[in-house]
Amino acid sequence: MHTLDLEPELQVRAIAVRVSAAELAVDLEDGRTVSVPLAWYPRLQHGTPKERQNFEISVAGIHWPDLDEDISVRGMLLGRRSGEGAGSLKFWLDNKRKGKKTTLEDYSRFLRKQRGTSTKKNRR
C-alpha cells in the first residue's frame, strides 16, 4: 500500500533535546535544530532543571513524565505554543507547589466536582 506524504519536512524525529532556563532546543534527524522560548511551554518553564532533563524521545515527540508535558516535533516546526488553558495550568501549579503530581484526569475530576458544587449552590 502506498501512502501519500504531503509534508515530509514535518515528519521528522527528534534525536537530541536541550532545555535551558530560557529555551527549548531540539536537534532533528535531518540536521535541523529547532529552538523556541521556554515561555511557550509553561510546564517546562515552571519545572526544575532536574524535571526538565527527565524526558523521553518518541516517534511523536518529547515527553516529560515529571511535568506531564508532551510536545510534538511537528507542533514545534509549525510554531505551536502550549495549548493548555489558564485554569488547568493554575491547578497544576497549585498542586506542584504542594508536592503533588497531577494529570489531566485529575483536573477533569476537579472540574466535575466544581460543576457539581456550583450546580447544588444554584438550586438553593
Buried (B, 14 or more C-beta within 10 A) or exposed (E): EEEEEEEEEBEBBBEEBEBEEEEBEBBBEEEEEBBBEBEBBBBBBBBEEEBBEBBEBEEBBBBBEBBBBBBBBBBBBEEEBBEBEEEBBEBBBEBBEEEEEBEEEBBEEBEEEEEEEEEEEEEE
